[in-house]
Amino acid sequence: MQTTEFQVTGMTCGHCESAVRGEVSQVPGITDIEVSAQTGLLRVTTADAVDTAAVIAAVEEAGYEAATA
């Protein structure tokens, strides 16, 4: 298992967290997602190496900006 953290900007509430979680959950290979609007952190767990570009694209699809933390 591998865990990767991303810094997400623009999240302010639980709805924001849900939107990010919903989009990121569609990225293949992700087994667990933790997202916090309070800290601005997104943590994904994968069995293999994570496709960081796909995760960032998913966050952008939800309407926010992301970068590896």
Secondary structure, DSSP 4 states (H G I P E B T S, - for coil): -EEEEEEEES--SHHHHHHHHHHHTTSTTEEEEEEETTTTEEEEEESS---HHHHHHHHHHTT-EEEE-
